[in-house]
Amino acid sequence: MGATHFLTKTLPKVTAEMALSVLAYNLTRVMNTIGTKRLIAAIEA
């Protein structure tokens, strides 16, 4: 993802930033594994 440091300063904000980063990473892995169309179909179901 390229991030080497956090952009926020307090622990709750860093926690939220890390959670968003992990979510983006996991969604990228799912899109590469099963494809975007199947992912959207699974979300809609």
BELBELFEN-V217608 format. One record per residue. N is the residue number from 1. PSI is psi in degrees with one decimal (NA if undefined). D_CENTER is the distance of its C-alpha to the mean C-alpha in Angstrom with 2 decimals. Layout:
{{N | PSI | D_CENTER} {N | PSI | D_CENTER}}
This chain:
{{1 | -21.3 | 9.89} {2 | -6.6 | 13.21} {3 | 129.1 | 12.80} {4 | -9.3 | 15.92} {5 | 165.5 | 16.32} {6 | 147.4 | 15.05} {7 | -15.3 | 16.13} {8 | 170.9 | 17.15} {9 | -36.2 | 20.10} {10 | 157.1 | 20.43} {11 | -44.5 | 18.89} {12 | -36.7 | 17.46} {13 | -38.4 | 15.78} {14 | -39.2 | 14.51} {15 | -45.1 | 13.18} {16 | -41.0 | 11.30} {17 | -41.8 | 10.02} {18 | -40.3 | 8.97} {19 | -41.8 | 7.32} {20 | -38.3 | 5.21} {21 | -43.4 | 4.75} {22 | -40.2 | 4.39} {23 | -45.2 | 2.29} {24 | -40.7 | 1.55} {25 | -45.6 | 4.19} {26 | -39.9 | 5.22} {27 | -38.4 | 5.47} {28 | -42.1 | 7.12} {29 | -42.7 | 9.18} {30 | -42.7 | 10.26} {31 | -37.5 | 11.28} {32 | -27.2 | 13.19} {33 | -53.8 | 14.72} {34 | -13.5 | 16.00} {35 | 155.2 | 15.80} {36 | -41.1 | 14.69} {37 | -44.2 | 17.88} {38 | -34.8 | 17.68} {39 | -45.7 | 14.14} {40 | -40.2 | 15.47} {41 | -39.0 | 18.63} {42 | -35.7 | 17.06} {43 | -39.0 | 15.24} {44 | -26.0 | 18.63} {45 | NA | 20.62}}
